[in-house]
Amino acid sequence: MSAAGGEAAAASAGRVAFELLAADGRARRGCVTTARGIFQTPVFMPVGTRGAVIHLDAADYDDLGLEVVLANTYHLHARPGTDVVESLGGLHRFTGWDGHILTDSGGFQIMSLGRRPGGASQPGRRPGGASADHDAKSKVDDEGVTFRSTYDGSKMRMTPEDAVDIQRRLGADIQMALDVCPELPAPPPQVRAAAERTHLWAARAAAAMSRARRNDPADGQALFGICQGGADPELRRRSAEIIAGIGFDGYGIGGLSVGESRAEMGPALAAATAVLPADRPRYLMGVGDPARIVDAIAAGVDMFDCVLPSRLGRHGTALTPHGRINIRNARFARDSTPLDDRPAGPGGRARPGARFSRGYLRHLMSVNEPTAGRILTLHNVAFLAELVRDARAAIEAGQFAAFRTQVNEVWS
């Protein structure tokens, strides 16, 4: 093994343990142990991009029984700045949250926020996001990415090593390696180039983490690598093999649910999970649709995140056992039915949507009262948290196939 390879492999040693508690087919019910503690899987992780899930705070996370919340490296590095968060004690003290925090490296945001409107579809695009016509504000090379801040347009630069250092200083429990995430559909050469660059960056991130751990052996922060490959099952399999060969504490599956159909996602996802290590957690990035979540659980995925529950909530859409409803619809004006009329939730706890009528929430939305967005966000996050809890119970009971069918009858 080369020196670089040895550094990379050392990055995965002992920071995360995955325990399989039950299985039903390829669906897994387990728990993940980190330096901070334990969280149960499958798990849904709401996204607190700038240090908070929009409309919520750490007290809400406790009330909802959340175990992991995301924050975003790109946004926090830009505002308020890594130095500020570090000086205020790191993300946990900064946000008042004692549970697990996972930080995305920001690769997706660098690519998506850095493009000019219409740029992704213009001809002449080079692999990794830049184009011959200079239609993108993000410019990727083998060393890293140069981009413009979405806040003030200032020029910024990030390398795989920078992403590791920034996330260490932010103080996340789990950080993600910097990757290149192409939008789909994309030409096969572009998807292959993005995957190859992601592999190069992953090895450098693992080596950077290994060096940092030698300097601070007591640090328990985990590093997850990310496989890419678009919707091509063979490219996905090969990417997963390469990333697994580098060695990480866990594995992200990126670049899905970014434009491809659900039918296209399934084979690519299955190809990745078939070769990712069974003794490490697997994380499908950016997926919050109930049907795709249960499909991914069936393929052996353990962790999920998405902005969907908060984004839908603040725009008036609720996730319910009967599908999505738009509370702005006129038919709810005189509806006295609670938003969630099911019996009490887990442990006898009242669900966030059980207290308020649909008519009341429609009124709040119609007058642009922010309270409506908060209530709907609480409701939607609770809905997805309960969905994965129900999936765990179904796996333990050996009834996951029936559970998946039930969910798909509503959400397919």
N, C-alpha and C positions, 0 to 999 in steps of 0.2 A: 504494500500500500504506500502511495506517495505521501509526502509530508502534508500536502494540502488535503489529501483524502483522509489522513489520520485526524487532522484537525476537524474536518467535517463530521466524521463518524463520532468523534468525542462529544460533539454538540448535543447528541441525543441521550447521553448517559444519565439515567436516574432522575430526571426532572418530572416525569409524568408516568403514572401507572394506570393501565386500563384493566378493570376486572370484569369479565363476562359473567353475568348473574343468570341469564337465561337466553335461549335462542329459539326462534321459530322459523325454520327455513334459514334464509340469510339475515333475517331481522334480528337485531341484537338489543338486549336489555343489559345495561352495565352501569358502572360508575367509574369516574375518573378522579384520581388522587393527584393533587398538585402540592406545591409548597404551602399554599393557602388553606387547603382542605379538600373536601370531596364534593363533586356534583354528580347528579344522576343523569343517565342517558337512556333513550334519546332526550335531547334538550333543545328547546328553542331559546335563542338569545336575542332579545330586542336590541336595536341599534341606537346608542346614545352618541351620535356623530360628534358633537362638539362638547361632550362631557355630560350630556343629559338626553334621555329619550324625550322628544318634544312633548311638553305639557306635564312631564312626570319628574320626580326626584327620587332620591335614595329611600325615603320613607315609603313611597309607593312601591318600589321594588321589594321592600320587605313585606309589605301588606299583600303583594301579589305572589309571594313565595318564589321570586326569581332567584336563580343561582348564578347565572352568568349574564353580564351586560357588555356590549361592545362600545368601544370608542374608536375614533378614526385618527390615524397618525397625520395624514395630510392636513386635515382641518386644524387639529390642535397644534401642530408645528407652525402653521401660519398664524393662528389666533387662539389663545393669547401668546403662544410661543413655548417651545420646550423648556426654556430657561425659567419661565414663569411657573409652569406646572411643577417643575422640579423644585424650585425654591419654596413652593407652598406644600411640599411634602409628598409629591407624586399624586397620581390619579385617585387613589383611594381616599387620601386625606382631602384632596382638592374637591372631590365630589361628595364626600360624606358617606361612601358606600364601602362596606366591609366584605361584600361578596366578591366573586371572581370578576375580573375585567380582562377581556380579550381585545387587543388592538389590531385592527387591520393595518397593513403596511401603507395603504393609500394608493397602491398601484392602479386600482380601478378608477379612483377619483382623478388621479393625474391624467389618465387617458381620456376619461369621459368629460371632465370639466375643462380639459385643455383644448378640446376641439372647437373650432369655429362652427357656427350653425351650418349644417349641410355638408360639412367637410368630410364626414365618414363615407359618404356615397360618391365622392368625386373621383375621377380617374387619376392614375399616377401615384396611388398610395404605396408607400414603402412599408415593409414589414415593421410591426411594432408601433404604428400610430402616426408617423410623420409622412408627408407626401411630397412629391416632386413640385407640387404647386404651392407648397408652404401654407396649406389650408389649416394646419393644426398648430396650436400654441405649445403642444408638448412635442419634444424632439427626443427620440430614443436612440442611443448608441450602445455599443457593447459594455461601456463602462457604467452607464446609468441613464437618467432622464433629466432633461432640462425643461422647465415649464414655467408658466406664469400663474401667480397666485390669483385665485378666483375672487379674492377680497380687494386687492389694490393693484393687481397687474404686475407686481414686482417679480423680477426674475428669480427663480429658485432652482436648485439642483439637488438630486437625490441619487445616491448609489446604494447598492445592497448593504454595504457596510454602514452607510449613514442611517438607513432604515432600522438596522439592528441597534445602533447607538441611540437613536432618538427614542425608540420604544423602551429600551432599558431605562433611559432617564425619565420617561413618562411613568414608569413603574407598573406596567401591566403584568398580570400573572402569566398570560400567554400572548406572545407576539407572532406575527406572520412575516415570512420572508417576502421581500419585494419581488413582484412578478410582472409579466406583461400580459394584459388581458385584452384580446381582440374582441370587437363586437361581432356578432353573427347575424346574418351570414357574412362570410368573408372568404376570399379566394384561398384555396388550400396552401399555396406558398406562404401567404401571410400568416396563416394559422401555424404552420410548421415553424416559421421563423420566430414567432412569438414563443412557442414552446421551447425551442432551442435556447433562446435568450433567457427564458425563465430558468432553465436547467443550469446555465452558467451562473446566473445570479444566485440560485439556491446554494450552490457549492460555496460561493463566496460568503453568503450570509451565514452558513453553518460554520465556516472557518472563523468568521468574525466573532460569532457567539462563543466558539471554543476558546479563542484568545481572551475574550472578556471574562469567561469563567475561570481561567487560570489566574487572572488578576483578582477575582473575587469568588473564591470557591464556595462561599456560603450562599451566594445568590441562587435563588430557586426558580428564576423566571424560565419558562418553557418557550421553545421555538418550534413552530410548525412550518413545514415546507408546503408548497402548493404545486399540484400538477395541472397542466394545461392540455390543449389538444383539440379544442372545439368540439364538434359533434362527430368526429371521426373515431370510431371505437379502437382501431388499431393504433392510432396516434395517442389516444388516451391511455391505452394499456402501456405503450412504450414510455410515455411521460411518467406514469405512475411508477414503473419499474426504476427509472432513472432517479426520481426523487426519493423513492424508498431506499435505493442503493446508497445515496448520500447519507441518510440516517437522520431522522428528526424525532422530536418528542411526540408529534402527531402530524396529521396530514390533511391539508385543505385540498378540496377539489374546486378549482376556480374556473371562470369562463363558461359557466353554464347558466341557463335562465337569463341570457343576454341577447335574445332574439331568435333562438331556435325553438322549434315546437316541442311539446311534451313528448311526442313520439320519437323525436330525434334525440332528446336528452337521455332517455332510458338506456339504450344500448351503450352510449358513451360512458354514462355513469357506472353501469354494471361492469364495463371493461376495466375501469379504474379500481373499483372496490374489490374486484376479483384478485388483484395483485398487491394491493396495499397491505401492510402488515396487520395481522389480526390482533396483535397485542397492543396496538396503539389506536387512539381515537381518530375517527374519520369525520371530516367537517365539510359539508356542502355549502359553499358560500353564496349568500344572496338569494336564498329561496325561502319564501314564506307562504306560498299558496298551499292550502291543505292537501290537495290532490298530489302535488309534486312532493310534499313532505312525506306522505305515506308511501309513495312510490320509492323514494330514496331510502326510507327506513327498510323497506322490503329488499333493497339492494345492499344493505349492510352499513348505512350511514348512521352516525351517532349525534351529530351536532348541526344546527341550522341557525342562520341569522337572516334578517331582512328588515327593511324600513317599512314594509307593507302595513303592519297594524297601525303605526302612528300616522303614516301618510294618508291611508284611507280614513282614519278617524277624524283628522282635522279637516277633511273635505266632505264629511257627512256620511261615510259608508261604514256599515257595521258587518262584521263576520258573525253569522249565526248558524245554528245546526241545520237551517233550511237554505243556506247560501247567503250571498251578499244582499244587503238591502240598503237603498239610498234613503236616508231618513229625511231628506229634503222633499221627497215625493209628496204630492198633495194628499194622497190617500191616507197619510199618517196624521193629518191635521187634527182630527178628533179621536185618534186611536189611544185608548187608555191602557192598552196592553204594555206591560214592561218590555223594555228592549230585549231582555233575556227572561223568558217565563219558565225556564226549567227549574226543577227543585234545587235546593241549596247545593253549592259546589263541594269540592273535596273537604272533608273534615267538618262539614256543616257550615262552612263559611259562605256568606251571602255573596253572590257574584256582583261585580261592579254595575252591570246593566240591569239588575233586578229591582232597583229602587225607583227608576225613572221611567215614565211613560214615553211612548214613541211620539205622542203629541207634544209633550213638553220639550223633548229633544229637537223635534222639527221646529218648534217656535224659537229655541235658542239659536239654531243654525240660521233661520231666516232673518234674524236680527243681528247676525254676526257676533254673537256672544261667545267668547273663547271657552267658556265653561263647557259648551257642547263638545268641542274638540277634545277637551281633557277627559270627559266622561266616555266618549267613544273610543279614545285611545286606551284608557284603562280596560274597557270592555274587550277590545280587540286583542290586546296583549294577553289578558287573562284567557281568552278563547284559545289562542295558540298554545299557551302554557298548559292548558288542560288537555288539548289535543294530544300533545306528546306524553303527558301523564297517562292518558287513556291507552296510548300505543304501548307504553311500558307494561301496563296491566294486561293488555291483550297478548303480548309476547309471553309474559309469565304464565298465562293461562293456556297457551298453545292455540289461541284463537285470532292470531293476527290477520290471517287471510280474510276471515269474515269481517273484521274491523276495517280492513282496507277496502273491501267491497262496499261497506256501509258508507264510508267517507266518499268514495268515488261516485256513489249514486247521487250524492248532493253536489260534488265539486267538479266532476269531470265535464 
